[in-house]
């Protein structure tokens, strides 16, 4: 990739060859590494049918609109607790009413030729149930992050997908976003040397506990945890990406004070933790429901790299010790959906496979154990 990077000596701006100026979301796939573990290849001419399981804000505001723009897949069904809501989606997206399923009738997706992929977007505590149902129906699975609330649930999802011979991806959209891909390249190729010191934070100030978008997040059974499970998984991801997808060997952690008991009686409002890697690299991290924050920085012997607003839906920035790196604006959900569909069509492994989701859940479980015990915990994967 170095051949495509040039520095404007006057402005310090890092830019790409001119053909990238018109890069579409799907074209970003060219930046993705190819993987060797294959699933059954689908016809190259087929636009894959996707069914969304759960029609909350992320499906409504991001995934649904993205599926109007994707090249390799389209929305062909939904799974919802409301037939009325499902019909609204069918009318809006132009699929048949027979492609509206309830959570209790997901097994019937097996006989539906319009649906190739099921994207599970329900609360964390329901991921395993719905992913396993999709796999048993013979459909490829995308599971929104975090993959599940325990390593055991992750193992059950992975086993169900392997048994059914279907692909499994985790909804890590940033593995398809150019600034993060370039950050990963810098780490993988050790352009500045190995990154040894990392700091990262992600969070927002949660509103009323009665708000629909907040209610399930503060319910331990549905969420599996608080700020760490929701916001912290992004920082865990960034730290592992900075170490070329290595898993930390140990963690230490402490929970923040309970600032609003009406919200945080079951789950944590904030948490701070440190990840230790085998080469002595250290990542100091924060996740919060009490403050709006978002950054990630990594330092090496010969330079540094920093992602600004890296985890939200706004366009991220990437600055290095050699200057800023600029990519054309793109829709991250379009890139993710088309990237996963492209892997399924080609028969290649997803850049965000189930094993990655499992790793991150194992890390977060170790962080919770460290915060509870006050001890340094080894990460068992």
N, C-alpha and C positions, 0 to 999 in steps of 0.2 A: 504493500500500500504506500510505502514511502515515495514511490515514483509519482504518485498523484498529489503529493503535498508540496506547495511552494510557499515561500515567505515573501510578502511585500515588504522590502527593507524600509521603506519610508513610513508606512502606517503600522507595521508589525502584524498585519493581518494574515493569518493562514487561510489559504483558499484552495479550492479544488479545480481541476481542469474544467473548462467551460461546459462540457457536456453535462456535468452534474447540476448546472444551474436549473435545468428543466426536469430534475429527477422527480419522478412520482413516488408515491409511497411504495408501490410494488417494486420499483426499480431499486429501492434500498436493499432488496433481497440479495443483490450482487455482493453486498458487503458481508453477508452472513457466511460463516464457515460451514462447510458441508460435513455431515456426520455419516458414519459408516453403518450404524445399526438400522436396518431397513424394516419397513412394514410392507404389507401387500401394496403393490403399485396400482394406482387408479388410472383410468383412461386420461391421457394428457389433454384431451379436448373437453373433458367434463368440468363444468362449474359446480363445485361441491355445494350441496344443500346443508345449511346449518339450522339447527333448532336451538333456541335459547331456553334454558331452564331457569325460571325466575325473571320477572319483569319489573325489577326495582329500578332505582335511579341510574345505575351503571348501564343496564341494558337499554333503558329508555333514552338516556342522554348521550350515550357513547357507542355502545356496540350496535344497536339498531341503526342509527344514522350511518355508522361506518359500513355496515353491510349493504347500504345503498350505493357505495362507492367502490367496493372491492371488485377485483378482476377475476379471482379464482374461486370465489364462493359467494353465496347469496342466502338471504334468510328465507327458509321454506317451512318453518314451523315454530311453535312455542309450547312450553310446558308451564302452566300457571294454575293458581288456585281459583281463578275466576274465568269462567267461560265467556262472560261478557267482555272482560278485558282482552282475552284471547281473540275474540271476534274483531275487536277494534284493530288489533295488530294484523290480523288476516286481511282486513279491508285495506289497511294502510299499505301493507307490504305486498299484497297481491298473491297470497298463497291460499290454498283451499282450507275450508273449515274442518275437513277431516284431519288436518295437520295440527289441530289444537288438542293438546293432551293435558290431563291433570297429573298431579304428582303420583296418584294411585294407579294411573293407566300408562305409565311410561313404558311398560313392557310391550305395549302395542306398537311402539315405534319400530320394533323389529320387522314388521311387515310393511313398512312404509318406504318405498323406493325413492321418495323425494328427499329423504334425510340421510346424509352421510356422516355428519359430525354433530355431536351434542355438546354445547357449551354450558357448563354448570355455573350459574351466577347466583346461587342461593347463599344464605349465611353459612359461615365456616363449619358449624356443627352438623350441617346437612350434606356437605360435599361428598363424604364417603358413600352415603346411601344413594345419592343421585348419580354419582360417577359409576358406581358398580351396576346400577340399573341400566345405564346407557351402554356400558360394556357388554352386559348380558344380552342386550338388544342387538348386539353386533355393530354398534356405531362407534366411530372414533370419538375420543373424549378430549375436551379442553376443560380444565378445572381452574376456576378463578383462584387467585392467591388469597391467603395461604392455602396450601393444598388440602390440609385437614387440621384437626385439633390435636392429633397425636401421631407418633411414628407408626403405631399399630394400624391406624386408619389409612395412612399412606401406603403401608405394605399391602393392605387389603385391596386398595384401588389398583396398585401396580399389578398384583396377582390377577385380579379380574380382567384387566386389559390384556395381559399376556395370555391368559387362558383363552380369551376370545379372539386373539390375534388382531387387536385393534391398536391404533396409535394413541399415545397419551402425551398431552402437553399441559403445562401449567401456564396460567394467564400472565406471564411476566412480559408485558408489552415492551419494556425497556430493552429487552434483548433484540429488538427489531428497530430500535431508534438510533440514528447515525451518530449522535454525540456520544452515547453510551458505547456503541460499537467501536468508535475511535478510542475512547478511554480504555476499553478492554484490549485493544491492539497495543496501546502504549504499555499496558501492564504485561501482556503476553510476550511481547518482543523486547521488553525491558529497555525501552528507548532512552530512559533516564537512569537505568539501573533498576534493581528491584525496589518497589515501593515498600517502605519500612514503617512509616508513620502515617496513620489515617485518622481523620476525624469526620464524623457525619451525624446529621440530625434530620428528623422528619416529624412533622406534627401539625395539628391545627387545633384551634380552640373549639371544643365540642359545645353545641348549644343545648337546648332543653332536652331533658330525658324523654319527654313525650313526643319529640320529633321522630317521624317514622325512620329517618335515615340514621338516627342515633340509638333507637330502642334496642335493636338486636345486638348492637356493638357493645352495650354495657350489660348484656345478659350472658353470663358465663357459659351456660349450656350451648347457646347458639354461636357465640363468638370464639370460645376457647381461651379467651384472654382479652386484655384491653389494648392499650396503645402499642404494645410490642407486636401483637399479632396483626394489627391493621397497618400501622405506620412503620413499625420497626423492621418488618420483613424487607422493606425496600433498602434499609441501611445494611442489613445482613447481606442482602444480595450484592450491593455495591462493594462491600468489603471483600466478599469472596471473589467477585469479578476482578478486583484490584490485585488479588493473588492468583490470577489465572485459574479461577474456580476451585482453588484449594479450600478445604474445610479447616476452620480453626481447631487447634488441639485442646484449648481450654478457654473458659470464660469466667469473669467475675461480674457481679451486678448488684444494684440496689434499686428498690422501688422509690419513687418520689412520694412526698407527703400527700395525704388525701385532702385535697383542697375543696372538693365539692362532694360531700357524702351522698347527696341525692342522686348523683350520677355514678359515683365510683364506690358503691358498696360491695359489688361482686368482682369487679375487674380494676386493674391499675390505671390511673390517669396518666402516669409517666414512669419512665424507667431509664436508668443509665447503665451502660455495660461496657466491658472491655473484652475484645476478642484477641487471643494470642495465637499466632501461627507458628508452624514448625521451624521457620527460618528466623524466629524472634521478632517478626513484624507484629505491630500492635495497632488495633483499631479501637478508638474511643468513640462511643456512639450514644445517641439519645433518641427516644421516641416519646411523643407527648400528645395528649388530648387537651392540654392546658395552654399551649401557645402555638402560634403559627410559625413554623421554622422549616427550612429545607436547604441543605448544602452538603457537599461531600468533597473532601480534599485529601490528596495522597502525595506524600513527599518521598523522594529518592535522593541518592547521593549526587546525581547530576541534574536534577530538575524536579518539577512538581506539576501536578495537573489538578484542576478544580472544576467541579460541576456546579453550576448555579441553578436554582429552582429545579433540581434534577428529578424529583419524584412525582410532581403533580402533573396536571394536564396542560399547563402552559409550556411553551417551547423552552427546553433547557438551553443552557449555555455551557461551553467548554473553553476554559482558558488554561494555557500551560505556561511554563517558564519561558517558552519561546514565543508566546503571543496567543491571541484567541484563535479558535478553530470554528469555522462557520459552515453550516450546511443549510440547504434550502428548507423552509418550513414544510412540515408534513403532518399527516394525521397518523398518530401512533397506533390507534386501533386498526386502521386500515392495513398498515404495514404488518402488524401482528397477525391479523386474520389471514391476509394473503400469504404471509410467510409460512404459517402453519399449513395452510392449504397446499402451498407449493411443495412442502416437504412430503405431504401425503400423496400428492400426485406423482412426485419423483420416486417415492418409496424410500426416502431418507429420514433419519432421525431428527426430531425437533431440537432446535437450540435450547429449548426450555423443557426438558423431559421430566417425567415423574420422579426420577431419581434426584433431580435437582430440588424439586419441591420437598421431597422427603428429607434431604440434607438440611434444608432450611428449618423445617419443623423440628428436627433433632437439635439444631443449634438453639432455637428458641426455647425448647424444653430445658436445655441445659442452663440457659439464662434465667428462667424462672426458678430452677432448682438452686442456682447460685444466689439469687436475690432472697429466696426464702431461708436458706441455710446460713448465708453470710460467708460461705466458703467458696474457694476456687473450685470450679467443676470441670472435669474432663468431658469433652464432647464425644459421645459414643455414636458412631454412624454405622 
